[in-house]
Amino acid sequence: MTSSYIEFKNEDIANIANITGNSQADWDRIWEGVRTRLSGVVSEALDALTGSSLDERSAQYHQKTQQYTADLNQQKQAVHNVGNISVDTNQQMSRVIAG
């Protein structure tokens, strides 16, 4: 029987990062679908309202999506590292306790 002194429940962050990464193509398709359905009149109205063109907003969307995905991947790696530290700490504590 293996007992654990320190345990980190970190699977959720890794799962969120994986699901988000796997869903990115779906979100991109949705955005492109919306973009292609906008008529010239609606696009011009949005340009005037927001101060940026549809192409500029598309570029911003893609930049933010890439940043979000990169941040999630960094969190996933950090959580993995914490998990490794937990395992190492447990092993060291077991050796000390065992004498």
Long-range contacts (C-beta under 8 A, 24 or more apart in sequence): 4-90, 5-89, 5-90, 5-93, 5-94, 6-86, 6-89, 6-90, 6-93, 7-86, 8-79, 8-82, 8-83, 8-86, 10-79, 10-80, 10-82, 10-83, 13-75, 13-76, 13-79, 14-76, 14-79, 14-80, 16-72, 17-72, 17-73, 17-75, 17-76, 18-76, 20-68, 20-69, 20-72, 21-69, 21-72, 21-73, 24-65, 24-69, 27-65, 28-62, 28-65, 31-58, 31-61
